[in-house]
Amino acid sequence: MPCGMQITWLKHVNALSKNVEYLVSRDKKIMGSKNGHAPIFLWYNLNMKGCRGFQKEVQKCLRNAHYFKDR
């Protein structure tokens, strides 16, 4: 499930969000973003592993990708 995540200051989120009539809150997602599971999973991992732990996981994924590409 491909996804992206943008980490920014709250003031920027507030500037880009908008009120939605049928919601009691502001819409803060990037337009066209439908799947909420992937960003929540990334947020959870960042909070549980920290930036360094997440970097290690990315490096492991890249090593695996190179390994399988070269097989």
Backbone as CSV, one residue per row, in Angstrom:
resi,resn,N_x,N_y,N_z,CA_x,CA_y,CA_z,C_x,C_y,C_z
1,MET,0.850,-1.161,0.000,0.000,0.000,0.000,0.902,1.233,0.000
2,PRO,1.084,1.870,-1.136,1.950,3.052,-1.197,1.319,4.237,-0.479
3,CYS,2.148,5.003,0.159,1.645,6.214,0.819,2.819,7.148,1.074
4,GLY,2.501,8.343,1.448,3.511,9.322,1.822,3.075,10.021,3.091
5,MET,4.013,10.639,3.731,3.698,11.347,4.962,4.475,12.655,4.960
6,GLN,3.823,13.699,5.370,4.478,14.994,5.484,4.405,15.422,6.934
7,ILE,5.542,15.739,7.507,5.603,16.208,8.889,5.865,17.701,8.844
8,THR,5.003,18.448,9.499,5.117,19.902,9.445,4.659,20.516,10.760
9,TRP,4.848,21.797,10.891,4.415,22.524,12.078,2.903,22.699,12.045
10,LEU,2.289,22.744,13.230,0.839,22.869,13.346,0.320,24.123,12.653
11,LYS,1.082,25.223,12.690,0.615,26.460,12.052,0.427,26.267,10.549
12,HIS,1.256,25.415,9.927,1.109,25.152,8.498,-0.094,24.249,8.229
13,VAL,-0.334,23.298,9.112,-1.501,22.424,8.972,-2.767,23.262,9.057
14,ASN,-2.810,24.153,10.022,-3.989,25.003,10.184,-4.196,25.911,8.978
15,ALA,-3.124,26.365,8.376,-3.247,27.247,7.212,-3.786,26.498,5.998
16,LEU,-3.501,25.204,5.894,-3.922,24.424,4.735,-5.227,23.664,4.944
17,SER,-5.699,23.589,6.182,-6.935,22.848,6.437,-8.148,23.721,6.147
18,LYS,-9.292,23.077,6.050,-10.510,23.824,5.743,-11.685,23.217,6.487
19,ASN,-12.707,24.011,6.714,-13.928,23.519,7.342,-14.722,22.695,6.337
20,VAL,-15.313,21.626,6.825,-16.165,20.782,5.993,-17.546,20.781,6.632
21,GLU,-18.560,21.078,5.846,-19.909,21.255,6.377,-20.416,20.033,7.130
22,TYR,-20.165,18.840,6.616,-20.728,17.640,7.228,-19.868,17.079,8.367
23,LEU,-18.732,17.699,8.644,-17.885,17.299,9.765,-17.923,18.369,10.839
24,VAL,-17.658,17.969,12.054,-17.609,18.930,13.149,-16.175,19.410,13.358
25,SER,-15.291,19.023,12.470,-13.886,19.418,12.584,-13.376,19.880,11.227
26,ARG,-12.118,20.274,11.227,-11.498,20.730,9.982,-10.888,19.536,9.252
27,ASP,-10.905,19.609,7.929,-10.302,18.578,7.088,-8.824,18.913,6.919
28,LYS,-7.952,18.034,7.410,-6.511,18.303,7.386,-5.759,17.387,6.434
29,LYS,-6.459,16.536,5.719,-5.745,15.611,4.838,-5.465,16.268,3.492
30,ILE,-4.484,15.722,2.808,-4.164,16.199,1.471,-5.277,15.745,0.540
31,MET,-5.719,16.624,-0.308,-6.823,16.288,-1.203,-6.481,15.052,-2.029
32,GLY,-7.445,14.177,-2.168,-7.244,12.942,-2.910,-6.754,11.799,-2.045
33,SER,-6.425,12.075,-0.796,-5.959,11.031,0.102,-7.162,10.288,0.663
34,LYS,-7.251,9.011,0.382,-8.399,8.223,0.826,-8.050,7.257,1.947
35,ASN,-6.929,6.570,1.841,-6.599,5.516,2.782,-5.916,6.103,4.014
36,GLY,-6.530,5.949,5.161,-5.960,6.479,6.392,-5.081,5.497,7.139
37,HIS,-5.090,4.218,6.735,-4.329,3.216,7.472,-2.820,3.402,7.346
38,ALA,-2.340,3.673,6.158,-0.893,3.794,5.954,-0.296,4.965,6.735
39,PRO,-0.889,6.168,6.694,-0.325,7.257,7.498,-0.370,6.979,8.998
40,ILE,-1.434,6.314,9.463,-1.515,5.973,10.888,-0.419,4.976,11.241
41,PHE,-0.184,4.009,10.362,0.873,3.024,10.591,2.238,3.704,10.656
42,LEU,2.499,4.645,9.747,3.768,5.380,9.768,3.909,6.202,11.041
43,TRP,2.840,6.875,11.435,2.863,7.686,12.664,3.163,6.805,13.867
44,TYR,2.504,5.660,13.934,2.705,4.728,15.043,4.162,4.272,15.099
45,ASN,4.708,3.890,13.951,6.097,3.442,13.906,7.066,4.539,14.305
46,LEU,6.832,5.756,13.833,7.710,6.868,14.216,7.669,7.094,15.719
47,ASN,6.487,6.988,16.303,6.355,7.205,17.740,6.925,6.056,18.558
48,MET,6.797,4.829,18.076,7.289,3.677,18.831,8.801,3.486,18.675
49,LYS,9.310,3.676,17.476,10.719,3.409,17.197,11.586,4.652,17.248
50,GLY,10.981,5.814,17.131,11.750,7.042,17.048,12.357,7.190,15.660
51,CYS,12.920,8.332,15.407,13.497,8.599,14.081,14.644,7.646,13.774
52,ARG,15.501,7.403,14.752,16.660,6.525,14.513,16.214,5.098,14.209
53,GLY,15.256,4.596,14.954,14.748,3.252,14.706,14.089,3.138,13.346
54,PHE,13.367,4.184,12.949,12.713,4.191,11.644,13.758,4.231,10.531
55,GLN,14.834,5.012,10.743,15.925,5.060,9.762,16.560,3.683,9.591
56,LYS,16.758,2.970,10.694,17.336,1.624,10.615,16.437,0.689,9.810
57,GLU,15.130,0.809,10.013,14.200,-0.040,9.268,14.239,0.273,7.773
58,VAL,14.328,1.545,7.430,14.421,1.939,6.019,15.706,1.391,5.408
59,GLN,16.820,1.502,6.136,18.091,0.978,5.633,18.015,-0.530,5.402
60,LYS,17.348,-1.243,6.308,17.174,-2.689,6.141,16.347,-2.991,4.894
61,CYS,15.285,-2.237,4.677,14.451,-2.426,3.480,15.257,-2.179,2.206
62,LEU,16.102,-1.152,2.220,16.932,-0.861,1.045,17.952,-1.965,0.795
63,ARG,18.557,-2.479,1.861,19.502,-3.597,1.709,18.795,-4.819,1.118
64,ASN,17.598,-5.103,1.619,16.827,-6.235,1.090,16.479,-6.023,-0.381
65,ALA,16.103,-4.807,-0.741,15.760,-4.512,-2.138,16.965,-4.734,-3.045
66,HIS,18.149,-4.280,-2.623,19.370,-4.485,-3.416,19.701,-5.973,-3.517
67,TYR,19.530,-6.677,-2.416,19.811,-8.117,-2.410,18.922,-8.846,-3.420
68,PHE,17.620,-8.571,-3.375,16.702,-9.272,-4.273,16.843,-8.818,-5.722
69,LYS,17.240,-7.574,-5.919,17.469,-7.089,-7.285,18.650,-7.825,-7.922
70,ASP,19.677,-8.077,-7.131,20.901,-8.692,-7.644,20.826,-10.215,-7.736
71,ARG,19.759,-10.825,-7.262,19.642,-12.307,-7.299,19.243,-12.802,-8.644
